[in-house]
């Protein structure tokens, strides 16, 4: 499978008359080689050529793991006291590719200092973007990827379940967060997709709020936002509940968000314009009088990265395709009341969609 992905990238290089691609992001390297690691500040990169064999350069301490992951091309390791760019230069010259005219790089992710190093080695090569082809390759998930994403979603559901079970008068946001992550680690989860959010009361009205020692009290909204990394793939779920009691305004906010999410889900099928999903949800919220309190896009692509292509915003002109996975997460955030967000992971199927996250969405009032 990884060979097929490398071949597709090679085919694109031929189509674009581009001599090579330099791929250095952890996520794209994993997609193309099945090797996942964080090299920190050290250089790690995959060079794919139009007319030569690829090679992979990484810290020497990672070489055996890269080989075990299944990459069959040349793997070049280096020690911390060595200059990896000299090894890159030697490998390129060995392949007779030093006179390249065009090289593709991840323009959104490549540090300027590394772009400079590439241009020192390839002074005649113009740098072009590999971002679009990598986004396109990763857009539609295969059966193995979908199976992992479904398992990751099940674990996200479990995390919310643990969070709900942990709610009691006076418990803090961090108490609940710690219990969630502890129980997920007992399930074998080493890493969360992002910093877990557990927010009570008015803090739930901060779309990206930071959990702290705030204590739970009656009448609070409780917002959970979390996801896990499983076998290199992410999940992402948000649920909002109420503790012991709920006002009529809170009920209205919740029902508005739920209606917006359900209508966007209903439109999730092959051929739908991506931007229409956002507009459908936004219209529901605006018509209920809360338009100014929905400040973010409807969702984002999901896979190896928790936020990946495409952006589910009203300006997105692409169309949904079978195998795409993304989130739908409308929200309303009223400063003096709190916020509601309801988020699911969604996969486009042949005839419609499948919601991967299953935790109930009807308003729950926890006693």
N, C-alpha and C positions, 0 to 999 in steps of 0.2 A: 504493500500500500504506500509506504513512504517513497519507494522507487517511482511509483506512479505520480506522486506529488512533485518529486524532483523533475520528472519528465515533463509535467505540465509547465513547470517554471522554465525548463529548457525550451519547450515549444514556444512559449511566449517570447523568450529572448530572440529566437529565430524570426518570429513574426514581426517583432519591433526592430529587428536589425541591431540589437544591443549585444555587446560582446560578453558581458558578464553581469552577475548580480552578487552583491555583498549583503548577506543577511546576518544581522547581529542581535536582534531582540530575542530575549529568552523564549517568548511565545512562538515566534515564527520559526526559530530553530527547532523547538519541540515539534511543531507541526510537520516540518520537513524531515526530521531525523529521529524522532521519538526520544530524544535526549533532553531532559529537563534539569536545569541547574541554574542557580544564580551565581555568576562569576564575580559579583560585586564590581570593583573598579577594573578588574582584569579584562583583557581583550578575549572575546569569544566570537567567532564568526564563521559562516559558511560561504564559500565562494563557489558559485555555479556558473559554468561557462557555456557559451553557444557551441564551441568547437573543441572542448577539452574536458577531461575528467574533473569532477568537483573535488574540493578538499575542505577539511574542517580544521580550524585552529582553536585550541583551548588551553587553559593552564594544564601543565603536566600532571597535576594531581587528579585531573578529571578524565584523562585519556581512557583508562580502562572502563570507566562507567559509560563513556560515549560509545565505545566499542560494544559493550554489553547491551546497550540500548538498540543496537542493530545497524548503525551506520557502517556501510561497507566500503566507502571510499577512503582516501588517505586522511589520516588523523595526525595532525602535527601538534605536539605538546611543547611547552616551553617552561622554563623555571623562572622564578620571580626576578632573578638577576639578569635575565636575558631580554633582549628587545624583540617582541613578537613580530613587529613590522618587518624586521630583517628576514624573518622566516617566511612571512607572507611574500615578500619581494622575491625570495629564492624560489618559492613554489610557483609563482606566476611566471618567472623567467624559465623555469624548467619546462613549463607547458608552452613556451613560446608565445605568451599572450601579453608581453610588455608594451606592445604598440596599440593597445585597444583605443578605440575612438569613442566608445560610450559604455558607461557602467551604471547599473541601477542600484540604488540604495534606498533604505527606509527613511524618507525625508523627514517624517515627523519624529523619528526616534534617534537618528544618528547624531552623536555629538559633533560639534564643529571641529574639534581637535582631531577626531578620527577621519572626518572628511578630508582634512588637510593631509593626513598621513596617506590616504588613498591617492590623493592627487600628486603627492611626491613620487609615489611608485608609478603612477599612470599619468604623467604630465599632459598627455595629449587627449585624455579621456574626459568627455563631458559627463557630469553626473545627472542622471535622470531618476524619476521616482519609481520605486518598486512597490510603493504603498498600495496602489490600486489593484495590482495583480494579486498581492498577498491577501488583501481584503476579499477579493473575488473568490480566490481558492478556498478560503476559510468560511465563506458565507454559508454554503450548503453542507450540512453535516452528513457523514455516512452512517451506516447502521451501527458500527462500533462506537462512534462518538455519541450517537443518540442514546445508546444503552447506558453509557457512563453518565450522561447528562440527566437521565431519568433517575438513576441511583443517587446522584448528587442532590436532585430535587427532593427525593424522599428523605434524605438526611436533613435538608433544610426544614421540611415539615416537622421532623422529629425535634429539631432545635426549638421551633415555636411551641411545640407541645410541652417541652421541658420548661420553657419560659412561663407558660400559662400556669403550669403546676406549681411554680415557685412564687406566685403572687400571693402576698398576704400583707395585712396592714403593717406599715412601718418598714417593710423591706426596702432596700435601696436599689437603684438602677444597677449599680456595680455588683451587688449581691446576686441579682438575677442573671446578669451577664456572665458572671463567673460560673454559675451553676450550668448554664447552657453550654459553655465551652468545655467545661469539665466532662459533662456527659457525652458530648460529641467526641472528645479525645478518647474516651473509653470505647467508643465505636470505631476507633482507628483513624480519626480525622486529625491530621497534624496541623493543618493550616485553614484558616477561614478565608473566604473570597475577599474580604475587606474587614475593617474594624466593626465588630458587631455593635449595633445600636439597640439600646433599651432606654426608652424615654418616657417619663411620666408627666402628666398634667400639661402645664403650659409649654414645657420643653418639647412635647410632641409636635408643637407648632414650628419647630426648627427643622427644615427638611434634612439638614446634615448636622443635627445636634450631637453634642458630646455627652455620653453618659457620665454620671457622677454619683454623689452620695445622697441625691434627692430621695426622700422617703415617700412611699406610696400612700395615698390617702383616698378616701371615698370621693367619687365624682371625677377622678382622673381618667383621661384617656391613657392607654398604655400602648406604645408603638414599638414593635419589634421589626428590625431590618437586619437580615443576616444571610449568609450563604457559606458553603463549604467548598474546598478544593478536593476533588476526588480523581485520582489518576490523571491529574493535569487539567481537569475541566471544572468549571465553576457553576454554582447555583446561586440564586438570589431571590429572596422572598421578603415581603413586608406584610404584616398583619397588624391591625389596630383593634384593641378591645377597650371596654370600659370597666372600671372597678366599682362594684357595689351599686352605683346609681348613674343615671344619665339624664341630662336635660333635654328639652325638646329641640333646642338648637343643636346640641351634639348629635341627636338622632337624625336631624335634617342633613347635617354635614356628612354623616356617615352614609346615609342612604344615597346622597348625591354622588359621592365618590364610587359607591358600589354600582350605581346605575351607569356611570361613565365607563367603569371598567368592563362591565358586562356587555355594553353596546360595542365597545372596541373589540372585545373578544369575539362577538358575533360576526364582526366584519373581517375577522382574520381567516383568510382563505387565499389560495393561489390566485394571482392576478390583481389583487387589491393594491392600489397605490399606497405606499407606506405612509405618506403624509396624511392620508385620509383617516388613518386610525387615530392619530393625534387630534385631528380636527373634530372627529366624532365625539371623543371624550371631552375636548375643550368646550364644545358647544353645549353639552349637557351641563357642565359646571358653570359656564357663563350664564346660561338661561336660568339657572337656579339662583343667580346673584352672587356667585363666588369667583367669578373670572379672575379678579385681581389677586386671589389667594392660591392660584395654581401657577407657580412661577417657573416650572421646569418642563422639559419635554416629557412625552408619554412613556418613553422607554428607550432601550438600547439593545444591540445585539449581545449575545451571550455565548460563551464557548470556552476556549483556553483563557481568554481574558474575561473578567466580569463585565467590563464595558468594552465592547468591540463593535465593529461595523455590522449593520447600519445604525445610524441614529434615528430613532422613531420620533421625529419631529414633523411639524406640519409643512416644513419646507422640503422634506425628502421626497424625491420624485421617482425613486425606484419602485419596483413591484415585489410583492411577496412571492416566494418560490417554495415549492415542496422541499423540506429539509432545513429550512431556516429556523433558527431558534433565537428568541428575543424576549424581552420583558414588556409587560403592560402594567404601568404603575401610576395611575392618576393620584393626585393628592390635593387636599385643601388644608391650608395652614392659617388659622386665625389667631393672632398673637395672644389675646386675652382668654381664649377658650382652649386652644390646643390644636392639634392637627390629626388628620386621618390620611393614611396612604394604604392602598391595597395593591399588592404586586404579585404577579404570577409569572412563571417561566412558561413560554408558549412555543410549541413546535408546529410548523405548517405541514399538514398532511396532504395527500392527493386530493381530497375532497373538502378539506376544511382545516381544522387545527386540533391539537391535543394540548390540554393544560397539564404541565408536568408537576407543578406544585398543587397539592390537593387539600391543604389544611382549610377547614370551613371558613366561609367569608361572611355569613350572616352575622349581624352585630351580636357579640357575646358580652354579657354583663357578668363578670366574675364576682361571686359572693364570698 
